[in-house]
Amino acid sequence: MERVAIESRAIIVKLLENLEKELIAKVADGVTDWSKARIDKQLKEASTVIKQYYDDAAGIAKDTTTSVAQVSASATTDSLLMAVGNQVAMAAIPTASYLETLAGNTIIQGATQSAWWSRQSEDTAFKFQSAVRQGLVGAETTPQIVKRVRGVLDISKRNAETLVHTSVQSVANTSRMKVFEDNSDIISEFEYSSALDRKTCPTCGALDNKRWVNGTNKPVNHSMAFKQPPIHFRCRCSCIPVLKSWRELGINMDELSDNTRASMEGQVTDKTFADWLKRKTESDPTFADRTLGKGRAELWRNNKITMDQMISGGKPLSLSELKAKYDIKNKLTLNDYIALGKTKADSIINAVGSGELEFRTELNRLLNKEIGTDISANIINYGSRNAASKLVVEASKLIPNSWTKAIDDFGSLTVRESTNRAYAVTFNQDYTGRKVDFKKWGFGVQEGSNNAGFIVTNKGNLSTALHELSHRVQSALPNLDAIFQDLHKRRTNGDKLKRLTDVYPNRGFRSTEVCKEDHYINAYFGKEYSGQALEVMTMSIESVMTKKDVFNELLSKDRELFDLVIGLLFHYAP
């Protein structure tokens, strides 16, 4: 199946490379000279070309998986015949027409393969249009726009490869399960089989060696619901049949002894993924770190969780979720967060590259999937316009739900828009039941509350809104900010304060504004207020999540700070 997938992927990638050449030719032919009247027409034509190529790719994929269904069903039947030594009658193999229909209707991660190809076509067209428009708005040169387009199409090719691989595995497993079902008279159960190597995810590792009743999918000696592999993109798992005993089949013969199974090191006798991983870890203590992730591996090695406990509802639990669920109190250190962040950032870069747009898109997707970022902060709008409050709400959906909830629980937050300097202020006092004059801050007389907070942000500037909202997070979660303070103190120990106006003359800084410059990409990161560097957290989060162009500079020049932000986003829970 792997070889079939590789061959089909190569054909489709070659097809998409031809698409790339055609689109690049359109862009390189002077896209910056396109008039406004021609832009929509040119982009519409490009979308038509993209759809044609993807329709061809979908046709190739369907032909491949139809063949896969037939070969998989035939091979499974042959294997069963060899297993029973031709002494037991076998059901007929599913018909070719049935298998063709099966190949087209197999659900792959929630949709048929034709639906996935259509979705990828639309996604490529949308991102191509966005890359061109973004380049035009930014007055970029044709080579710069071409570079943007190449980045989009590189991701499209990787997505196509992933879809082909997963489609082949999905159809192969579906046809195999059909043979199991048709031969329930000799197959009593089926068993989940995961690959024994470091690429296997915790979910598949936990399911390895689990069995279910053939035909009913009832769990056998466990409580996990059956999900037919592949259970995620690029999953390599499958199910194997468990035959009835020889005597149940009417043959007077003892059962065979257990056999070996394949692994990255050859044939092994380990029965489960957990057994194999335990043995590998005995000779290489860091092996589990590279397989499960350092945090999960540490909990597993210390017998605080089992492999099965790493998943819930068929999905892997994050490190913070595991600790909360099983009441594990060991505290992560500053270095832990940096290491965890580096692992997560590297995995994103390996998946989509280090481009600002691609990285942030994948980062936001994973944060929402693994941690949850769909809760909106409760914002009080000041004035007749609500654009500023909408902007801050949008910014709140870029941070973990637990952080947003902490903001809401801390106290009321009022927002307004300004064309002047943005800022955030929190009053750590209980004004409940009192009328309070906040005119100095531009908010007039307000009904008081406990820990009242105010944000002034600029029109249409999401980056500034997130920066100021992060100041509110500092007030609501001082222990989170303390981690950034620890990093700043470690990096600037012994450094002398500098005036920001000396570091950056003619930028309007007051003589009282001071910093410890360190090797921050901008000395403002190290600005201190009475000994506290309150901009490290806000500037870092803003740079990673929203601020244009600064993202690449932080990633390349201050990886430690970049990784800390990623580590905290995924692993810091109040």
C-alpha positions as CSV (number, residue, x, y, z in Angstrom):
1,M,0.0,0.0,0.0
2,E,2.9,2.4,0.8
3,R,4.4,1.8,-2.7
4,V,1.0,2.3,-4.4
5,A,0.6,5.6,-2.4
6,I,4.1,6.8,-3.3
7,E,3.6,6.1,-7.0
8,S,0.2,7.8,-7.1
9,R,1.6,10.8,-5.1
10,A,4.4,11.2,-7.6
11,I,2.0,11.4,-10.5
12,I,-0.3,13.9,-8.8
13,V,2.6,16.0,-7.5
14,K,4.0,16.1,-11.1
15,L,0.5,17.3,-12.2
16,L,0.5,20.1,-9.5
17,E,4.0,21.1,-10.5
18,N,2.7,21.7,-14.0
19,L,-0.1,23.8,-12.4
20,E,2.5,25.7,-10.5
21,K,4.4,26.5,-13.7
22,E,1.2,27.7,-15.4
23,L,0.3,30.0,-12.4
24,I,3.8,31.3,-12.0
25,A,3.8,32.2,-15.7
26,K,0.7,34.2,-15.2
27,V,2.1,36.1,-12.3
28,A,5.6,36.5,-13.8
29,D,4.0,38.1,-16.8
30,G,3.8,41.4,-15.0
31,V,1.2,41.0,-12.3
32,T,2.1,44.3,-10.8
33,D,0.9,45.9,-14.1
34,W,-2.6,44.4,-13.8
35,S,-5.2,47.2,-13.7
36,K,-7.9,47.0,-11.1
37,A,-10.4,46.1,-13.8
38,R,-8.3,43.1,-14.9
39,I,-7.4,41.7,-11.4
40,D,-10.7,39.9,-10.8
41,K,-10.8,38.6,-14.4
42,Q,-7.2,37.3,-14.2
43,L,-7.8,35.7,-10.8
44,K,-11.0,34.1,-12.0
45,E,-9.2,32.6,-14.9
46,A,-6.5,31.3,-12.5
47,S,-9.2,29.7,-10.4
48,T,-10.6,27.9,-13.4
49,V,-7.1,26.5,-14.3
50,I,-6.7,25.3,-10.6
51,K,-10.0,23.5,-10.7
52,Q,-9.1,21.7,-14.0
53,Y,-5.9,20.4,-12.6
54,Y,-7.5,19.3,-9.3
55,D,-10.3,17.5,-11.2
56,D,-7.6,15.6,-13.0
57,A,-5.8,14.8,-9.7
58,A,-9.1,13.6,-8.2
59,G,-9.6,11.3,-11.2
60,I,-6.1,9.8,-10.8
61,A,-6.7,9.3,-7.1
62,K,-10.1,7.6,-7.7
63,D,-8.6,5.1,-10.2
64,T,-5.8,4.4,-7.7
65,T,-8.0,3.7,-4.8
66,T,-10.4,1.6,-6.8
67,S,-7.5,-0.7,-7.7
68,V,-6.4,-0.6,-4.1
69,A,-9.8,-1.7,-2.9
70,Q,-9.7,-4.7,-5.2
71,V,-6.2,-5.7,-4.4
72,S,-6.7,-5.3,-0.6
73,A,-9.8,-7.4,-0.6
74,S,-8.2,-10.1,-2.7
75,A,-5.0,-10.2,-0.6
76,T,-7.0,-10.3,2.6
77,T,-9.0,-13.3,1.3
78,D,-5.8,-15.0,0.2
79,S,-4.2,-14.5,3.6
80,L,-7.2,-15.9,5.4
81,L,-7.2,-19.0,3.1
82,M,-3.5,-19.6,3.9
83,A,-4.2,-19.1,7.7
84,V,-6.8,-21.8,7.8
85,G,-5.0,-24.1,5.4
86,N,-7.9,-24.3,2.9
87,Q,-9.7,-26.4,5.4
88,V,-12.6,-23.9,6.0
89,A,-15.0,-22.6,3.4
90,M,-14.5,-18.9,2.6
91,A,-17.1,-16.3,1.7
92,A,-16.8,-14.8,-1.8
93,I,-14.7,-11.7,-2.3
94,P,-16.8,-8.5,-2.7
95,T,-17.6,-7.8,-6.3
96,A,-15.6,-5.4,-8.4
97,S,-18.6,-3.0,-8.8
98,Y,-19.1,-3.0,-5.0
99,L,-15.5,-2.3,-4.4
100,E,-15.5,0.6,-6.9
101,T,-18.5,2.1,-5.1
102,L,-16.7,1.5,-1.8
103,A,-13.6,3.3,-3.0
104,G,-15.6,6.4,-3.9
105,N,-17.8,6.4,-0.8
106,T,-15.1,5.7,1.8
107,I,-15.1,8.5,4.4
108,I,-11.6,10.0,4.9
109,Q,-11.5,12.2,8.0
110,G,-15.1,13.2,7.7
111,A,-15.5,13.5,4.0
112,T,-15.2,11.5,0.8
113,Q,-12.1,11.8,-1.3
114,S,-13.9,13.7,-4.0
115,A,-15.1,16.2,-1.4
116,W,-11.5,16.6,-0.1
117,W,-10.1,17.2,-3.6
118,S,-12.8,19.8,-4.2
119,R,-11.9,21.4,-0.9
120,Q,-8.2,21.5,-1.7
121,S,-8.9,23.0,-5.1
122,E,-10.9,25.8,-3.4
123,D,-8.3,26.3,-0.7
124,T,-5.5,26.6,-3.3
125,A,-7.5,29.0,-5.4
126,F,-8.3,31.2,-2.3
127,K,-4.7,31.2,-1.0
128,F,-3.4,32.0,-4.5
129,Q,-5.8,34.9,-4.8
130,S,-4.8,36.1,-1.3
131,A,-1.1,35.9,-2.1
132,V,-1.5,38.0,-5.3
133,R,-3.8,40.6,-3.7
134,Q,-1.6,40.9,-0.6
135,G,1.4,41.5,-2.8
136,L,-0.4,44.1,-4.8
137,V,-1.7,45.9,-1.8
138,G,1.8,45.9,-0.3
139,A,3.2,47.3,-3.6
140,E,5.5,44.3,-3.9
141,T,7.6,43.5,-6.9
142,T,6.7,40.7,-9.3
143,P,9.5,38.4,-7.9
144,Q,8.2,39.0,-4.4
145,I,4.7,38.0,-5.4
146,V,6.1,35.0,-7.3
147,K,7.8,33.9,-4.0
148,R,4.5,34.2,-2.1
149,V,2.7,32.1,-4.7
150,R,5.4,29.4,-4.6
151,G,4.9,29.2,-0.9
152,V,1.2,28.7,-1.3
153,L,1.7,26.0,-3.9
154,D,4.4,24.2,-1.9
155,I,1.8,23.7,0.8
156,S,-0.8,22.6,-1.7
157,K,1.5,19.9,-3.0
158,R,2.2,18.6,0.6
159,N,-1.6,18.6,1.3
160,A,-2.2,16.6,-1.9
161,E,0.5,14.1,-0.9
162,T,-1.1,13.7,2.5
163,L,-4.6,13.2,1.0
164,V,-3.3,10.5,-1.5
165,H,-1.6,8.6,1.3
166,T,-4.6,8.7,3.6
167,S,-7.0,7.9,0.9
168,V,-5.1,4.7,0.0
169,Q,-4.9,3.6,3.6
170,S,-8.6,4.4,4.2
171,V,-9.8,2.4,1.2
172,A,-7.5,-0.4,1.9
173,N,-8.7,-0.7,5.5
174,T,-12.4,-0.3,4.5
175,S,-12.2,-3.1,1.9
176,R,-10.3,-5.3,4.5
177,M,-13.0,-4.7,7.1
178,K,-15.6,-5.7,4.5
179,V,-13.9,-9.0,4.0
180,F,-13.8,-9.5,7.8
181,E,-17.5,-8.8,8.0
182,D,-18.3,-11.2,5.2
183,N,-16.3,-13.9,6.9
184,S,-17.7,-13.6,10.4
185,D,-18.2,-17.4,10.5
186,I,-14.4,-17.8,10.9
187,I,-13.3,-14.3,12.2
188,S,-14.4,-13.7,15.8
189,E,-12.7,-10.4,16.5
190,F,-10.3,-7.9,14.9
191,E,-7.3,-6.2,16.4
192,Y,-5.8,-2.7,16.0
193,S,-2.3,-2.8,14.7
194,S,0.0,0.3,15.0
195,A,3.5,0.7,13.6
196,L,6.3,0.2,16.1
197,D,8.4,3.3,15.4
198,R,8.9,6.8,16.8
199,K,6.4,8.4,14.3
200,T,3.4,6.6,15.9
201,C,1.2,9.1,17.8
202,P,-0.1,8.5,21.4
203,T,-3.6,7.8,20.1
204,C,-2.5,5.0,17.8
205,G,-0.1,3.8,20.5
206,A,-2.9,3.5,23.0
207,L,-5.2,1.6,20.5
208,D,-2.5,-0.9,19.5
209,N,-3.4,-4.5,20.3
210,K,-7.0,-3.6,21.3
211,R,-9.7,-5.9,20.1
212,W,-13.3,-5.6,19.1
213,V,-16.0,-8.1,18.2
214,N,-16.2,-8.6,14.5
215,G,-19.6,-7.3,13.1
216,T,-20.7,-5.5,16.3
217,N,-17.5,-3.5,17.1
218,K,-18.0,-4.2,20.8
219,P,-14.8,-3.7,22.8
220,V,-13.1,-6.8,24.2
221,N,-11.8,-6.3,27.7
222,H,-11.5,-2.5,27.4
223,S,-13.8,0.5,27.0
224,M,-12.5,2.3,23.9
225,A,-14.9,2.9,21.0
226,F,-13.7,1.6,17.7
227,K,-12.6,4.0,15.1
228,Q,-11.5,2.6,11.8
229,P,-8.0,3.5,10.8
230,P,-6.6,5.7,9.5
231,I,-7.8,7.9,12.4
232,H,-5.8,10.9,11.3
233,F,-4.0,12.1,8.2
234,R,-0.9,10.0,7.3
235,C,-1.9,7.4,9.8
236,R,-0.4,4.0,9.0
237,C,-2.4,1.8,11.2
238,S,-4.6,-1.1,10.1
239,C,-6.8,-3.9,11.6
240,I,-5.9,-7.6,11.5
241,P,-8.4,-10.5,11.8
242,V,-8.5,-12.7,14.9
243,L,-9.7,-16.2,13.9
244,K,-11.9,-18.4,15.9
245,S,-10.0,-21.2,17.6
246,W,-9.3,-24.3,15.6
247,R,-11.7,-26.3,17.6
248,E,-14.4,-23.6,17.1
249,L,-13.8,-24.1,13.4
250,G,-14.3,-27.9,13.7
251,I,-10.6,-28.8,13.5
252,N,-9.1,-31.0,16.3
253,M,-5.9,-29.1,16.8
254,D,-4.1,-26.9,19.4
255,E,-3.6,-23.2,18.8
256,L,-0.3,-21.9,17.4
257,S,2.1,-20.0,19.6
258,D,2.3,-16.2,19.4
259,N,4.3,-14.9,16.4
260,T,6.5,-11.9,16.0
261,R,5.6,-8.5,14.5
262,A,7.3,-5.9,12.5
263,S,9.0,-2.8,14.0
264,M,11.6,-0.2,13.0
265,E,14.3,-2.6,14.3
266,G,13.0,-5.7,12.6
267,Q,10.8,-8.5,13.9
268,V,10.1,-8.3,17.7
269,T,8.0,-10.3,20.2
270,D,6.5,-7.2,21.9
271,K,2.7,-7.6,22.1
272,T,1.8,-3.9,22.3
273,F,3.2,-0.5,21.4
274,A,3.5,0.3,25.1
275,D,5.6,-2.9,25.7
276,W,7.8,-2.1,22.7
277,L,8.2,1.6,23.9
278,K,9.1,0.5,27.4
279,R,11.8,-1.9,26.1
280,K,13.2,0.8,23.8
281,T,13.3,3.3,26.7
282,E,15.3,1.0,28.9
283,S,18.2,1.2,26.4
284,D,17.6,4.8,25.4
285,P,15.8,6.9,28.1
286,T,15.2,9.8,25.7
287,F,13.5,7.6,23.1
288,A,10.0,8.1,24.7
289,D,10.6,11.9,24.7
290,R,11.0,11.8,20.9
291,T,7.9,9.6,20.5
292,L,5.4,11.0,23.0
293,G,6.8,14.4,23.7
294,K,8.9,15.2,26.8
295,G,6.1,16.1,29.1
296,R,3.9,13.0,28.3
297,A,6.9,10.7,28.3
298,E,7.9,11.9,31.8
299,L,4.5,11.2,33.2
300,W,4.4,7.8,31.5
301,R,7.9,6.8,32.7
302,N,7.0,7.8,36.2
303,N,3.9,5.6,36.1
304,K,1.6,8.6,36.6
305,I,-0.4,7.8,33.5
306,T,-0.8,4.8,31.2
307,M,-0.7,4.8,27.4
308,D,-4.5,4.4,27.4
309,Q,-4.9,7.5,29.6
310,M,-3.2,9.7,27.1
311,I,-6.3,9.8,25.0
312,S,-10.0,10.7,25.6
313,G,-12.8,10.3,23.2
314,G,-10.4,9.1,20.6
315,K,-8.3,12.3,20.8
316,P,-4.9,12.9,22.5
317,L,-5.0,15.0,25.6
318,S,-2.6,17.9,25.9
319,L,-0.1,17.9,28.7
320,S,-2.0,20.5,30.7
321,E,-5.3,18.5,30.2
322,L,-3.5,15.3,31.4
323,K,-2.2,17.0,34.5
324,A,-5.6,18.5,35.3
325,K,-7.5,15.2,34.7
326,Y,-5.2,13.1,36.8
327,D,-4.4,15.8,39.3
328,I,-0.7,15.8,38.6
329,K,0.8,18.8,40.3
330,N,4.5,18.9,39.2
331,K,5.2,22.4,38.0
332,L,6.7,23.1,34.6
333,T,9.8,25.3,34.7
334,L,10.9,28.1,32.4
335,N,13.2,25.7,30.6
336,D,10.3,23.2,30.3
337,Y,8.1,25.7,28.5
338,I,10.9,26.7,26.1
339,A,11.7,23.1,25.3
340,L,8.0,22.2,24.8
341,G,7.6,25.3,22.6
342,K,10.6,24.4,20.5
343,T,9.2,20.9,19.9
344,K,5.8,22.3,18.9
345,A,7.3,25.1,16.7
346,D,9.6,22.6,14.9
347,S,6.6,20.3,14.2
348,I,4.7,23.2,12.7
349,I,7.7,24.2,10.6
350,N,8.2,20.6,9.4
351,A,4.5,20.5,8.4
352,V,4.0,23.9,6.7
353,G,7.3,25.7,6.6
354,S,8.4,28.8,8.5
355,G,6.6,31.4,6.4
356,E,4.7,33.9,8.5
357,L,1.2,33.3,7.0
358,E,1.5,29.5,6.8
359,F,3.0,29.1,10.3
360,R,0.4,31.3,11.9
361,T,-2.5,29.6,10.1
362,E,-1.3,26.2,11.3
363,L,-0.6,27.5,14.8
364,N,-4.1,29.0,15.2
365,R,-5.6,25.7,13.9
366,L,-3.7,23.6,16.4
367,L,-4.3,25.9,19.3
368,N,-8.1,25.8,18.6
369,K,-8.0,22.0,18.1
370,E,-5.8,21.1,21.1
371,I,-6.3,23.9,23.6
372,G,-9.4,25.8,22.5
373,T,-9.4,29.4,21.4
374,D,-13.1,29.9,20.5
375,I,-14.3,31.8,23.6
376,S,-14.8,35.5,23.1
377,A,-13.8,37.9,25.9
378,N,-16.7,39.9,27.5
379,I,-16.0,43.4,26.4
380,I,-17.9,46.6,27.4
381,N,-17.8,49.1,24.5
382,Y,-17.3,52.7,25.3
383,G,-18.9,55.2,22.9
384,S,-21.2,54.8,19.9
385,R,-18.7,52.9,17.7
386,N,-18.0,49.3,18.5
387,A,-15.1,48.7,16.1
388,A,-12.6,48.7,18.9
389,S,-14.5,46.2,21.0
390,K,-14.9,43.9,18.0
391,L,-11.1,44.1,17.4
392,V,-10.3,43.1,21.1
393,V,-12.8,40.3,20.9
394,E,-11.0,39.0,17.7
395,A,-7.7,39.3,19.6
396,S,-9.2,37.2,22.5
397,K,-9.7,34.4,20.1
398,L,-6.0,34.2,19.4
399,I,-5.2,33.1,23.0
400,P,-6.2,30.0,25.0
401,N,-9.8,29.8,26.3
402,S,-8.4,29.5,29.9
403,W,-6.6,32.8,29.6
404,T,-9.7,34.5,28.2
405,K,-11.8,33.1,31.0
406,A,-9.3,34.4,33.5
407,I,-9.7,37.9,32.0
408,D,-13.5,37.7,32.3
409,D,-13.3,36.4,35.9
410,F,-10.8,39.1,36.9
411,G,-13.1,42.0,36.3
412,S,-14.9,44.2,33.8
413,L,-13.0,45.4,30.7
414,T,-14.0,48.5,28.8
415,V,-12.7,49.4,25.3
416,R,-12.6,52.4,23.1
417,E,-10.9,53.5,19.9
418,S,-8.3,56.3,19.5
419,T,-6.1,57.7,16.8
420,N,-3.4,58.4,19.4
421,R,-1.2,56.1,21.4
422,A,-2.9,52.8,22.5
423,Y,-2.6,51.7,26.1
424,A,-4.1,49.4,28.8
425,V,-4.7,50.2,32.4
426,T,-6.1,48.1,35.3
427,F,-7.2,49.5,38.7
428,N,-6.5,46.8,41.3
429,Q,-9.2,48.1,43.6
430,D,-12.8,47.3,44.4
431,Y,-15.0,50.2,43.2
432,T,-18.2,48.1,43.2
433,G,-21.2,50.2,43.9
434,R,-19.5,53.5,43.4
435,K,-19.4,56.0,40.6
436,V,-15.8,56.5,39.5
437,D,-14.3,59.3,37.4
438,F,-12.1,57.8,34.7
439,K,-11.9,61.0,32.6
440,K,-8.1,61.1,32.9
441,W,-8.1,57.8,30.9
442,G,-10.7,59.0,28.4
443,F,-13.6,56.9,29.8
444,G,-15.6,59.5,31.7
445,V,-17.6,58.6,34.8
446,Q,-18.2,54.8,35.1
447,E,-20.1,52.5,37.4
448,G,-17.3,51.1,39.4
449,S,-16.3,47.4,39.7
450,N,-13.5,45.2,41.1
451,N,-10.2,45.2,39.1
452,A,-11.7,47.5,36.4
453,G,-9.8,47.4,33.2
454,F,-9.6,49.8,30.2
455,I,-8.1,49.4,26.8
456,V,-7.6,52.1,24.2
457,T,-6.6,50.6,20.8
458,N,-6.2,51.9,17.2
459,K,-8.6,51.5,14.3
460,G,-8.2,48.3,12.4
461,N,-5.0,47.3,14.2
462,L,-5.4,43.7,15.5
463,S,-1.8,43.5,16.5
464,T,-2.1,46.5,18.8
465,A,-5.4,45.1,20.2
466,L,-3.7,41.9,21.1
467,H,-0.7,43.7,22.6
468,E,-3.0,45.7,24.9
469,L,-5.2,42.7,25.7
470,S,-2.0,40.9,26.7
471,H,-1.4,43.6,29.3
472,R,-4.8,42.7,30.7
473,V,-3.7,39.0,30.8
474,Q,-0.7,40.1,32.8
475,S,-3.0,41.6,35.5
476,A,-5.4,38.5,35.5
477,L,-2.6,35.9,35.4
478,P,0.5,37.4,37.2
479,N,2.1,33.9,37.5
480,L,2.1,33.7,33.7
481,D,3.8,37.1,33.4
482,A,6.3,36.0,36.1
483,I,7.7,33.4,33.7
484,F,8.5,36.2,31.2
485,Q,10.0,38.2,34.1
486,D,12.2,35.2,35.0
487,L,13.5,35.0,31.5
488,H,14.2,38.7,31.4
489,K,16.1,38.6,34.7
490,R,18.1,35.7,33.6
491,R,19.1,37.3,30.4
492,T,19.8,40.8,31.7
493,N,21.5,39.9,35.0
494,G,24.1,42.6,35.7
495,D,23.1,44.7,32.7
496,K,22.7,48.5,33.3
497,L,19.5,50.4,32.4
498,K,19.6,52.5,29.3
499,R,17.3,55.3,28.2
500,L,15.2,54.3,25.2
501,T,15.7,57.8,23.7
502,D,19.5,57.0,23.7
503,V,18.9,53.6,22.0
504,Y,16.4,55.0,19.5
505,P,16.9,58.8,19.1
506,N,14.1,60.8,17.4
507,R,11.4,58.2,18.1
508,G,9.6,60.3,20.7
509,F,10.6,58.3,23.8
510,R,10.5,60.3,27.0
511,S,13.8,60.6,29.0
512,T,12.2,58.7,31.9
513,E,11.6,55.6,29.7
514,V,14.3,53.1,30.3
515,C,15.2,49.5,29.3
516,K,17.7,46.7,29.5
517,E,18.5,46.1,25.9
518,D,19.9,42.6,26.0
519,H,19.7,40.9,22.6
520,Y,16.0,41.5,22.1
521,I,15.1,42.2,18.5
522,N,13.8,45.6,19.8
523,A,15.0,47.2,23.0
524,Y,11.4,48.1,23.8
525,F,10.9,44.4,24.7
526,G,13.2,45.1,27.7
527,K,11.5,48.3,28.8
528,E,11.3,48.4,32.6
529,Y,8.7,49.9,34.9
530,S,10.0,50.2,38.5
531,G,12.1,47.1,37.9
532,Q,9.5,45.0,36.0
533,A,9.8,44.3,32.3
534,L,6.1,44.4,31.4
535,E,6.6,44.6,27.7
536,V,8.4,41.2,27.3
537,M,5.2,39.2,27.4
538,T,3.0,41.6,25.4
539,M,5.6,42.3,22.6
540,S,6.4,38.6,22.3
541,I,2.8,37.4,22.0
542,E,2.1,40.2,19.6
543,S,5.2,39.4,17.5
544,V,4.4,35.6,17.2
545,M,0.6,35.9,16.7
546,T,-0.1,39.1,14.6
547,K,2.6,41.6,14.0
548,K,3.6,41.7,10.4
549,D,7.3,41.1,9.5
550,V,8.5,41.0,13.1
551,F,7.5,37.3,13.2
552,N,10.4,36.2,11.0
553,E,12.9,38.4,12.9
554,L,11.9,36.9,16.2
555,L,12.0,33.3,14.9
556,S,15.4,33.8,13.3
557,K,17.1,36.0,15.9
558,D,15.5,35.2,19.3
559,R,14.4,31.5,19.1
560,E,14.4,31.2,22.9
561,L,11.7,33.9,23.3
562,F,9.8,32.6,20.3
563,D,9.7,29.1,21.7
564,L,8.7,30.3,25.2
565,V,5.6,32.0,23.7
566,I,4.6,28.8,21.8
567,G,5.3,26.6,24.9
568,L,3.1,28.8,27.1
569,L,0.3,29.1,24.6
570,F,0.0,25.3,24.5
571,H,1.0,24.3,28.0
572,Y,0.2,27.1,30.5
573,A,-3.1,26.6,32.2
574,P,-4.2,28.8,35.1
